[in-house]
Amino acid sequence: MDRLKNKVAIITGAGAGMGKETSILFAKEGCKVAVFEINEKDGKDTVEIINNQGGIAKFWQVDVSNEEMVKNAINEVIKEFGKIDILINNAGIVGVDKKIHELTVEEWDQVFNVDVKGVFYCTKYVIPYMLENKEGSIVNISSIYGTLGSHELTPYHAAKGAVFAMTKQDAISYAKNNIRVNSIHPGTIMTPLVKELGSRMDGGLEAYEKLMSEKHPIGHAGEPIDVAYGCLYLASDEAKFVTGAQLYIDGGYSAM
């Protein structure tokens, strides 16, 4: 407990899956949590869970692809909590499953607007406050698909690859300011979104879980809490000498 005592975190996409579990875990560790979520019900549900457990959290309805909305919400977090120590850039979408020659510009932009511009906007407007605070930790949720190829989800691969590269660049840019920037690269994590997508395949969710479990050497898919614990380490002072790193939480997938 208290691994994040007296710290303030913004967590995007905090209404479900990895973002929700990370928010709840951070609050248990003494962190005040700014829940950024486009879905009002989901965001408020996360805040309610945290507050009922004795933690401190507040909801902001934010579409991370909207620069003005991001800027205004971050300024409001400062008014509410006084500082920002941690940013978890978790919000993201998968997009369509098409090869490059099949994609429309709109389909490409849809993924990049959320998965890449969202990280850009949140980082852009948080950094000045971290510079003022003389420290900070940013964790970008990329993916194993940000560093590896596959037979699916071309725009998602490209977007998560951009997040991976942005992490490296920002880590170097702000290292001397004691602002650490790291990325997490999950494998298959059984979030509500992944379960919903999996349920659409032949054989349903059970068949999907079996297929994905076989792809991971550890023999099963991951859970949102697995990624939350990775975020906790990188956000905490325990990782004070860690920046520009990529943490694979993928059951050994990337080791093959």
N, C-alpha and C positions, 0 to 999 in steps of 0.2 A: 504493500500500500504506500501511498504518498510519493510514488515515483515521479509524478508531475505536479507536486504540491505548489500552489501559488502561480501556476502557469495558466495561460489562456490559449485555447486552440480554436481555429476555424477548421471545420471538416465539411467538405463539399460532398454532395450526394449522400447525406447523412441520414436519410429516411429509411434506408433498407440495406440489406446485405452487409458488405464490408464496412461501409460508412457508418451504418447503425451500430454494429458491434464495436467499432473503433470508438465511437462517441461514448457509448456506455462504459467501455473499459477505461477510457481516459478520465471520465468523471469519477469512477471508483478510485482512481489513482490521484485524486485531488485537483484535477484540472477543471477550469470553467470552460464550457464548450459552447461555441457559436455554431449552431446547426444550420448549415446552408443546404436547402433542398427545394427543388422546383415543385414537388408535390406537397401541398399544404398539409393534408391529412397525415402523410407519412412523417413529415418533419415534426409536426406537433406530437405525434405518437412517440417519437424518440425522446423529445424533451420531457414528455410526461413520465416515461420510464425512468429517466435520469433523476428528475425531481422527486419522484416517489421513493427512490432509493437514497435520498438525502444529498444528491449531487446538485450542481448548479449548471443550468443550460438555458439557452434562449434560441428561439426559432427565427430565421430570416428566410422568406421565400425568395429564392435566387435562381435565375436561369444563368448559368455560368457563361453562356455564349453571348450574353448581353452585357457589354462593357459598362454602361451607365449603372445598371442594376448591381453589378459586382462592386463598382467603386462606391456607390452609396451605402451598400450593406457593410462594407469594410469600415467606412467612416463611422457608421452607427455602432459597430462592435467596439471601436475605440471609445466612443461616448459611454457605452454601457459598462465595459470591463477595464478601460484605461490603458490597455496594451494588447499586443499580439505576440506571443512567443512561438506559436506553432501553426503551420498551415499544412493540412493534409489535402492534396489535390486528388480527390477520389472520384468525383463525378465523371461519368463517361457513358457512351452508348456504343453498341456493337455495329450497327448499321447493316446494310444489305450484304448478302453473300454472292458477290459477282466478281468475275475477273476484270482486269483493267479495261479491256476493249468493250466490255458490256456496260460499264458504269456511265451514268449521266453526271454532269457537273454538279447537279443538285444533290445527288446521292453522295458524291465525294465530299462536298462542302458540309453536308449535314453532320458527318462524322468529325471532320476537322474543326467545325465551329464549336463543338462541345469538348472533344477530347484534347484538342491542341490549343485553340484560342481560349478555352476555359482555363487551362493551366496558365497560359500567358497573362490573362487579365487578373486572375487572383494573385499570381506572383508579383506582377507589376505594381499592384496597389497595396500589397502587404509589405513589400521590401522597404519602402520609406519608413514605415513604423518600426520595422526590425532594425534598421540602421540607427534610428533614434534610440531604440532600446539597447543597442550595442550587442545584440545577439539574436539568434533565431534558428529554428529548424523547419525546413520544408521537406515534406515527403511526397513525391509524385508517384501515383499508382500507374505504372506502365503495364507490361504483360510479358509473358514469355514470347508472345507474338511480336513484341517490340524489338526482339533481337534474333528471332528465328523465322524461317519461312514455313508455309504450310499450303494445303490445297484449298483454303477457304478464306473468306473475309479480308479481301485485299485492302480496302480503305482503312479497316481497323489496324491491320499490320502497319501500314504507313503512318497512321496517326500515333500509335504507341511507340513506333520507332522515333518519331519526332520528339515525343516526351522523353524518351531515353537520352537523346542528344541534347535536348534543352537542359536536362538535369546536369549533365557533365559540364556544359558551358556555364550555367549559373553557379555551380559549385566552385569553379575557378574564379568567376567574376567576384564572388562575395566572400571567399575564404578568409581574406584579411580583415573582413568586418565581423568575423565570428558568426556568420550565417551559414549554416550547413544545409546542403541540398543533396538528397539521396533519392533513389528510385527503388520501388518494389515491383517485382515481376512475378505475379501469381500464375500458377497453372490453372487447371479447371477448379473453380471454387463454386460450391453448390449454393449460390445466392438465389433469391426468388426469381431474378431475371433468367439465370442459367437454367433453373428448373423449368421455367415456363417454356424456354426455347427447346429444352430437351424433351419435353412432353409432346412436342410436335413431330418428332421423328418416328419412323416406323418402329412399333414396339413400345412406344411411349417412354416415360421417364425411367422406368426400370432398365430398359434396353440401353438408353443413353448413359446411365450411370455405369452399367457394365462395360460399355465401350470405352468410356473415358477412364475408368479405373484401370483397364488393361494398358492404357497408354502411359500411365504413370508408374515407374518402377516400384514405388512404395505400395502399390496395389489398390489404391482408392483415391477418390477425389478429395479436395480440401474443403474446409468449412470457413465461413467468414471470420471466425475468431482466430484462425491461424494467421490471417493477414493482419488482424487487429494487433496481435502481439508483436508482429514485426514493426508495425507503425509505432507502438509504444516504445520499443527499444530505440529506434532511430530518432524519435522525438525527445527522448529523455537525455539527461546529462550523462548517462552511462555511455552514450555514443558521442561524447564531446570531441573525439579524435577521428570521427568517421564523416567524411564528406566526399561526394562524387562517386559513391559506391552504388552497386546494384545488388539488391537482396532478392534471390530467387526463392519463392515459396511455392514450390511446384512438384513436390514429391519425387524429385530426381529427374523430371522430364528433360530439362536442359542439359543434364549430364550425359545423356545418350549420344 
